[in-house]
Amino acid sequence: MKKLLFILVPVFVFFISCNNTGYKNTPVAHGNPGDIVVVMSNESWNSEAGDTLRAVFYEYCPGVPMEEHLFDLHQIPKDKFIDQNKLHRNIIFQEINPDVSEATITINKDRYAQKQVFVNVVAPNQAEFVKIIYKNKNNLIKLFLDADRDRWVEQLSEHTNKTVSDKILKQYNVSLKIPASYYLDEARDNFAWISNETRSYTMSILVYSWPLSDTSSLDREYLIAMRNAVLKENIPGERPGSFMSTETKFDYPYYEIIDHKNQQTAILRGLWKVKGDFMGGPFVSYTKIDKPRNRMVTVEGFVYHPNEEVRDKIRQLEGVLYTFDLVK
């Protein structure tokens, strides 16, 4: 495919973050990205408590072409929570205690293993457990998403293609950690294409910019229009007249503004398509305004893996984009 082949809810809950330093000699947490081990009885799992966890964590992942859950849950009863199960990267532990007056959520990092997130939910009964999970669903989702991303970024720091990263830094004044398995395919004046191609899929990273003007902004419609213009010029499809574009008819891109590395940054998550062809897949982009150089800069990741699940691949690419910074 070279041419296109926590704001916390104040009622019921206290979040406590603990970084334990006494586990430096313990194993590193294991498990696949997106996996969460749920420690509760079989009876609770098959009741409203389990239904609540599934309702929260089995929401569909936005910006992917197939129906994929945000997370994969793996329930085990407490008597099985031993040995290797204690070393999983993401854990939710239910504790029903009639002696407590209100439900609480405690977060321990590195409780049994390094790079582990352990969420202990204590409630006087099942009904209060359900309430506290629903009231804090967004916090819990963000907690596990951020933890998976941070693990990948840390791993990426140890396995970076320094040659390509240095090239991007020198030519575009963009700091970006490129994974070791990626190669630089194209490096034009204002457009770079970096990819990791296998027989079954392609994962790509783009770096592109355009001049800042009076109409430039981090507005969603403007960013989509500029994305379409840049990709039409730089990523033709295999068929004559075909080119990469943004899907807006059937699945409009998700948009948010965040403060990233002390700079306002616009994020788009959605689907790309090839006009004049039948190719497509997910993409995510980060865009910043570079006032000293009078330009706007976008780094983007996209996946081509037809008819297969791509949730973890696009999240891995977003981890790369999370290292994006403008060199002053």
N, C-alpha and C positions, 0 to 999 in steps of 0.2 A: 504494500500500500504506500509506495513511495510518492505517488501522485495523489494519493488519498486511497491508496489501497484501503456564678450563682447569686441571681437574686433569689433568696430563700423565702419560702412561705413561712411567716412568723408563727403560725398556729401549729401546734403539735410537734414541731420538728426542730432539732438542732443538728447542724452539720458540723462535724469536728474533723479537721484534717490533721493527721498525724504522720510525720515522717520519721519512722523508726530508724535509728542509726545502728542498732545492735545486730543487724542481720547481714552485715557485709560479706560474711562467709557462707550465707545460705544460697541455695540455687536461685537462678533467675526464673521468674514466673513463666509458665508455658501456656500454650493454647493458641488457637487461631484468632486473628482479628475478627471482631464482631461476635465472638462467643462469650456467653455469660453462664456461669454455673450457679444454679439456684438451689440453695440448701434449705429444704423444708420437707415435711412429711408427705407421703403419698396422698394422704387424706386432704391436706391443705392444697396440694397441687391440683387435685381434682375438684376443688371447691371454688368459691368466689375469689379466694386469694390467688390461686393459680390463674383463674380467668383474668384477673386484674393485671397481673404481670404480663400475660400474653397480649392483652389489649394495648398495653403501653409499649412493650418492646417489639411486638410483631406489627406495629404500624408499617405501612409500605414506605420504602426508601424513596425519597424524591429524586428526580433527575436521572433515573435509569430506565431503559426501554422495557424490561420485564418486571413482573411483580416480585420484588424481593423485600424481605423483612429488614427493619433497621438492625436487628440483632438476632442471633440464634441462641435460644435458651436450652440448657441442659440441666434437668432437675435430678437431684439425688437426695435421699433421706439422710438425716444426721448421722446415723450409724455407719454410713458409707463415706462420710466426710473425713477421710484419713489419708495419710501418705501423699500420693501424687495429686489427689483431688484438692488438697490444701494448697498446692503450688500453682493453681490456675491463675491466670492473669486478672480475670474479672469475676467477682463473687458477690452474690446477694445472699445473706444469711438471715433467715426469719427466726425470731425468738418471741414466742407468746408467753407473757408473764402477767398473770392476773394481779400481781402485787404492785405493778407500776401504775401511776395515775394517768399518764398520757403517753402517746406513741412518740418515739424518737428515731432519728436516723443518724448513725455515726459512721463516718468514713475513716478508715484506716488505710494508709498507704504502706506497703511493704510489711504487712502483718506476718505473713508466713513465708513470703518470698520477695525478692527484689522486683521492683516494677509491677507490683500487684496493687489492685484497687479492691478493697474489701468493704462492702457496705453491710452494716449490721442494722437490721430493722427490728426494734423492740416495740411490742404493742401489747396492751392488756387483753386484747381479743382479736379475732379475725376481722371483725367489722372495722376496728380502728386501724388495723394493718392496711386494709383496702383504702381507707380514707387518706392515709398518709402517703401511700404510693401515688394515688391520683393527684393529690395536691402538689406533689413534687416531681411529677413525671418529666417535665422539661429539664429540671435540674439533673435528674438521674440520667436522662438520655445524653445530655451535654457532657456529664461527667465521664461516661464510658466512651463516647466518641472522642473527646479530648485525650483521654488516656491512651487509646489505640493510636491516635495521631502522634502523640508525644513519643511513644515507644518507637514508632517508625522513624520519626525525625532523628531520634538519638541513634538508631541503627544506621540511618543514612549518613550521619556525620562520620561514621567509621568506615563507610563503603561508598565514597564519592569518587566520581570521575573528575579528578582535579584538573586534568587537561581541558576538558570541555567547560567546566565551571570557570576556569581562569580565562578561557576564550570569551565566554559570555560577559564576564566582568570587564575585560579589557575593551571589547568592541562595543558593548551596549551600556556600560556603567550599571549593570544589574548584577547583584549578588544572588546566586541561586545554587543550591547544592544539587548537583545532577547525580543520579544513581550510577554506580560503577558499570552496570550493564547497558547503559545508554550511549549512543553515538551521535555525533553532530552530522546531520545530513546536509543542511543548507545554512549559510550565514551571509545574508545580504545586508544592505545598508540598515534597514529597519525591520528585518524579519529573520528569525532563526527557527530552524526545525530540528528537534532532537528526538530520537526514537529508540525504542527497544522492540525489535521485530522477531517474532517466532513463527513457526509454521501455522499456528492456529490463531494468533492474535497480534495486534500492534498496540503499543502504548506510546503516546507521543507527547512532547512538551514543546510549546511554542513561546517565543519571546518576540513581541512586536510593539511598535510605537508609531505615533502619528503626531503632527504639530498641534500645539495648543492654540485654540482660537477663542473668539468671543462666545461661541456657542458650545464650547467644550464643557463637559460636566461629568459627574458620576451618576447621572440619571440612567435608569434602566433602558429606556427606549433609545437613547443616544448611544449607549454602549453596544446594544444589539445591532444598531445600524452600522456602527463603525466596525464591529466584528465581521459583519457580513461583507462590508466593502474590502477589508483587508484580506479575508480568506478567499473571496472571489478572485482577487488579483494574484494571490500566492499559492493557493491549493486547488488546482484544477483536478477534475475527476478523470477517469479513464476514457469515458465517452466524449466525443467532441461537444464542446459547449457546456459540459457539466462542471460543477464547482461546489465546494463546501459552503454550507450556509447554516442558519439556525432554525430549528423547528419551533414555530410559534403558533401553528394552527391547532395541533392536537395536544401539545404539552408546552405551556408557556414557561420560559426559564424562571427559576426561583432567584430572588434578588435580595441582597442585604448589604448594609454598610457596617463595617467594623473598624475599630481602631487597631491597626496591625503595625507593630514596630513603630509606635508613636506617629502613625500617619493614617489619615482617613483612606480606607480601601474598600472598593466595591467588589462584591463577589456575585458571579452568575453561575448557576448550576442548571443544566438542562440537557437537551438533546441536539446533536448536530445531524445534518442530513446532507446528501449530495443532490443538488438540483440537477435533474436530467439523468439520474441513476437511482439505484435502490440501496445505497450504502448509508449507514448511520450508526449512532452510538451515543454514549454520554460524554459530556464535557464539563469542566469547571474552570473558571478564570478569576484571577485577581487583577484589579486595575488600580493604579495610583497616578496622581498628578505630579509630574516632575517640573515644578516651576523654574528652578535654576536653569534647566535645559529647554524650557518652553515646549514641553511635550507631555503626552500621556503614554503610559507604559502598561502593557498587559502581559502577564505570563499565564499560560493556559495549558491544561492537560486534557487529552481526549483519548478514548479507547475505541478500538475496532475489534470486536469479538462477537460476530454475528451468532444469534440464537443461543447465547450462553449468558450466565450470570456475570455481572461486571461490578457489583457493589464494592468488593474489596479492592479491585483494581483502580477504580476512580478515587476511592478514599486514599489509596497509596499515592496516587498522583497529587491529590490535594495536600498530602504531607510534604511533597516536594515544593509545591507552591507556597506553603506556609513559611519556607525559608527565604522567600523573596524579599529583597530590600533594595532600595536605590542608594547608590554610592554618592555621597556628598562631595 
